[in-house]
Amino acid sequence: MIATVLTRLAPALGTGSISRLIWHNMVMARRQTLIQLDDARIAALDQRAAASGRSRSDLIREAVDLLLGTGDEAAIDAAIVAGYERDPAPEQDPWTLRGALAAIRAEPW
């Protein structure tokens, strides 16, 4: 069934689009959990979901990732920290020093 649909869609989608179509709807293994929220939080969550075009679940997953320090943002933060640990910033930034000297010279004293 899926192969038939993809075969029919292939000419309209163009090269490489079938793989994107397949992966777009793939879902990673998840377990459903029940959380209890008061009406104000649900209203705020629904408002944010509507404004961003995302689902409640997606927003809650993002909030959990932020709380636990996981997800894309945490990986980016960890990479930045690792980079500075590997190659620390210099004691005196040459651009800052150059800018400070230029500002002093520009003063009308």
VEXMIBA-930709 format. One record per residue (C-alpha): x, y, z; residue in one letter. Coordinates in steps of 0.05 Angstrom, whole numbers, plus 5000, padded with zeros to 4 digits. Layout:
BEGIN
[pt [X, Y, Z], A]
...
***
This chain:
BEGIN
[pt [5000, 5000, 5000], M]
[pt [5053, 5051, 5020], I]
[pt [5098, 5030, 4962], A]
[pt [5040, 5041, 4914], T]
[pt [5026, 5111, 4942], V]
[pt [5100, 5129, 4939], L]
[pt [5105, 5104, 4867], T]
[pt [5047, 5147, 4847], R]
[pt [5074, 5208, 4884], L]
[pt [5146, 5200, 4859], A]
[pt [5139, 5238, 4793], P]
[pt [5105, 5297, 4827], A]
[pt [5155, 5301, 4884], L]
[pt [5219, 5297, 4845], G]
[pt [5285, 5263, 4859], T]
[pt [5301, 5249, 4932], G]
[pt [5233, 5271, 4958], S]
[pt [5209, 5201, 4972], I]
[pt [5261, 5191, 5026], S]
[pt [5243, 5257, 5058], R]
[pt [5169, 5238, 5055], L]
[pt [5183, 5173, 5090], I]
[pt [5227, 5201, 5145], W]
[pt [5183, 5262, 5157], H]
[pt [5130, 5218, 5189], N]
[pt [5175, 5170, 5226], M]
[pt [5166, 5172, 5301], V]
[pt [5217, 5151, 5353], M]
[pt [5195, 5102, 5406], A]
[pt [5157, 5138, 5460], R]
[pt [5117, 5121, 5522], R]
[pt [5055, 5158, 5539], Q]
[pt [5052, 5191, 5606], T]
[pt [4998, 5230, 5642], L]
[pt [5013, 5297, 5673], I]
[pt [4965, 5342, 5711], Q]
[pt [4965, 5417, 5698], L]
[pt [4920, 5471, 5724], D]
[pt [4874, 5510, 5678], D]
[pt [4921, 5570, 5673], A]
[pt [4980, 5527, 5650], R]
[pt [4937, 5490, 5600], I]
[pt [4911, 5556, 5572], A]
[pt [4981, 5585, 5567], A]
[pt [5007, 5520, 5535], L]
[pt [4950, 5520, 5484], D]
[pt [4962, 5593, 5468], Q]
[pt [5037, 5580, 5456], R]
[pt [5021, 5518, 5415], A]
[pt [4972, 5556, 5371], A]
[pt [5020, 5614, 5361], A]
[pt [5078, 5568, 5342], S]
[pt [5039, 5517, 5302], G]
[pt [5064, 5461, 5347], R]
[pt [5028, 5410, 5391], S]
[pt [5023, 5411, 5467], R]
[pt [5064, 5347, 5469], S]
[pt [5119, 5377, 5427], D]
[pt [5123, 5438, 5473], L]
[pt [5124, 5394, 5535], I]
[pt [5179, 5350, 5506], R]
[pt [5221, 5412, 5491], E]
[pt [5210, 5437, 5562], A]
[pt [5232, 5370, 5591], V]
[pt [5294, 5370, 5546], D]
[pt [5312, 5440, 5571], L]
[pt [5301, 5419, 5644], L]
[pt [5343, 5356, 5635], L]
[pt [5396, 5390, 5594], G]
[pt [5385, 5346, 5533], T]
[pt [5364, 5360, 5462], G]
[pt [5394, 5403, 5407], D]
[pt [5404, 5465, 5450], E]
[pt [5441, 5426, 5503], A]
[pt [5485, 5393, 5451], A]
[pt [5503, 5461, 5422], I]
[pt [5518, 5489, 5491], D]
[pt [5562, 5428, 5507], A]
[pt [5600, 5437, 5441], A]
[pt [5613, 5511, 5456], I]
[pt [5638, 5495, 5527], V]
[pt [5683, 5439, 5500], A]
[pt [5711, 5486, 5448], G]
[pt [5730, 5538, 5500], Y]
[pt [5760, 5485, 5545], E]
[pt [5801, 5459, 5487], R]
[pt [5821, 5528, 5462], D]
[pt [5810, 5580, 5517], P]
[pt [5799, 5653, 5500], A]
[pt [5861, 5696, 5506], P]
[pt [5872, 5739, 5568], E]
[pt [5870, 5802, 5526], Q]
[pt [5826, 5802, 5465], D]
[pt [5863, 5841, 5410], P]
[pt [5799, 5869, 5381], W]
[pt [5776, 5895, 5448], T]
[pt [5844, 5927, 5461], L]
[pt [5844, 5958, 5391], R]
[pt [5774, 5985, 5401], G]
[pt [5790, 6015, 5469], A]
[pt [5852, 6050, 5442], L]
[pt [5813, 6078, 5383], A]
[pt [5759, 6104, 5430], A]
[pt [5811, 6138, 5474], I]
[pt [5846, 6170, 5414], R]
[pt [5778, 6195, 5388], A]
[pt [5765, 6234, 5452], E]
[pt [5771, 6310, 5444], P]
[pt [5818, 6321, 5503], W]
***
